[in-house]
Amino acid sequence: MTDPIVEYLQWKKQGGELRAKAKQAIEARFRELLTEAVHLAEEYRSDFGVALAPPASVTAFKFKAGAKKAVKKATPVPVAAVPVIKKPDPKTAALEKQLAAARKKLEAAKANGASTKNLEDRVYELEDDLRLATQ
């Protein structure tokens, strides 16, 4: 008959090793899922212009766009094989639309001989906002 204390110590040692392996595997999978979630959130934001909201039960994880780490690149894809289609930024498009409307109002005010100081200031502000948005 074997000593129960020796058996227990062996079982505890094996359980500890298995526990450590399981802990590492769970942590690695957790990081993979979070990385994938961040990637999906960034893609959603770039495609649709709004942040993707997490479920109400998730409040502990906060992701801030712009805090990107260096990503290892896969094999480069030839430029001719993948056409780059740049989607217009919704903010930039809205600013351009406002600027066009403000310029139209300015020209109409000049034609009528009305005061144009406020309209000129508005055009200047919109041009500056547009310049900053496209940097």
C-alpha positions in Angstrom: 0.0 0.0 0.0 1.4 3.5 -1.0 1.5 6.3 1.4 -1.5 8.6 1.0 0.6 11.7 1.8 3.0 10.9 -1.1 0.1 10.3 -3.4 -1.5 13.5 -2.4 1.8 15.5 -3.0 2.2 13.9 -6.5 -1.5 14.7 -7.3 -1.0 18.3 -6.1 2.2 18.7 -8.1 0.5 17.4 -11.3 -2.5 19.6 -10.6 -0.3 22.6 -10.1 1.4 22.0 -13.5 -1.9 21.6 -15.2 -3.3 24.7 -13.5 -0.3 26.7 -14.7 -0.7 25.5 -18.3 -4.5 26.2 -18.2 -3.8 29.7 -16.8 -1.4 30.5 -19.6 -3.7 29.1 -22.3 -6.7 31.1 -21.0 -4.7 34.3 -20.7 -3.4 33.8 -24.3 -6.9 33.2 -25.6 -8.2 36.2 -23.7 -5.6 38.5 -25.3 -6.3 37.1 -28.8 -10.1 37.8 -28.3 -9.4 41.3 -27.1 -7.1 42.0 -29.9 -9.7 40.8 -32.4 -12.4 42.9 -30.7 -10.2 46.0 -30.9 -9.5 45.3 -34.6 -13.2 44.9 -35.3 -14.0 48.1 -33.4 -11.4 50.1 -35.4 -12.7 48.7 -38.7 -16.3 49.5 -37.7 -15.3 53.0 -36.8 -13.4 53.6 -40.0 -16.2 52.1 -42.2 -19.2 53.7 -40.5 -17.8 56.7 -38.7 -19.1 55.9 -35.2 -17.7 53.9 -32.3 -19.0 50.4 -31.8 -20.7 50.2 -28.4 -20.0 47.1 -26.2 -22.9 45.2 -24.6 -24.2 46.9 -21.4 -22.8 44.1 -19.2 -19.2 45.0 -20.3 -18.0 48.1 -18.5 -14.5 47.3 -17.3 -12.7 47.4 -20.7 -12.1 50.7 -22.3 -10.4 51.1 -25.7 -9.1 54.4 -26.9 -8.4 54.7 -30.6 -5.0 56.0 -31.4 -3.1 53.9 -28.8 -1.9 51.5 -31.4 1.0 49.2 -31.1 3.3 48.2 -33.9 1.7 45.4 -35.9 3.7 42.8 -37.6 3.0 42.9 -41.3 2.4 39.7 -43.3 3.8 39.2 -46.8 3.3 42.4 -48.8 0.5 42.4 -51.4 1.2 43.8 -54.8 -0.3 47.2 -55.2 -1.9 46.4 -58.6 -3.7 43.4 -57.2 -5.5 45.4 -54.5 -7.0 48.7 -55.5 -7.0 51.2 -52.7 -10.4 52.8 -52.3 -10.4 55.6 -49.8 -13.7 56.3 -48.3 -14.5 60.0 -47.7 -14.4 61.0 -44.0 -17.9 61.9 -42.9 -16.6 64.8 -40.9 -14.6 66.2 -43.8 -17.6 65.8 -46.2 -19.8 67.7 -43.7 -17.3 70.5 -43.4 -16.9 70.8 -47.2 -20.7 71.0 -47.5 -20.9 73.7 -44.9 -18.0 75.6 -46.5 -19.8 75.5 -49.9 -23.0 76.9 -48.3 -21.1 79.6 -46.5 -19.3 80.7 -49.7 -22.6 80.8 -51.5 -24.1 83.0 -48.8 -21.0 85.3 -48.9 -21.3 85.7 -52.7 -25.0 86.5 -52.3 -24.3 89.1 -49.6 -21.6 90.7 -51.7 -24.0 90.9 -54.7 -26.7 92.5 -52.5 -24.2 94.9 -50.9 -24.9 93.6 -47.4 -22.4 93.3 -44.6 -20.0 90.4 -45.2 -17.7 90.5 -42.1 -19.6 87.7 -40.3 -19.8 85.5 -43.4 -16.1 86.0 -44.2 -15.2 85.0 -40.7 -17.4 81.9 -41.0 -15.7 80.9 -44.3 -12.3 81.4 -42.7 -13.3 79.2 -39.7 -14.7 76.4 -41.9 -11.5 76.5 -44.1 -9.4 76.2 -41.0 -11.5 73.3 -39.5 -11.3 71.5 -42.9 -7.5 72.0 -43.0 -7.2 70.6 -39.5 -9.5 67.7 -40.2 -7.4 66.6 -43.3 -4.0 66.7 -41.5 
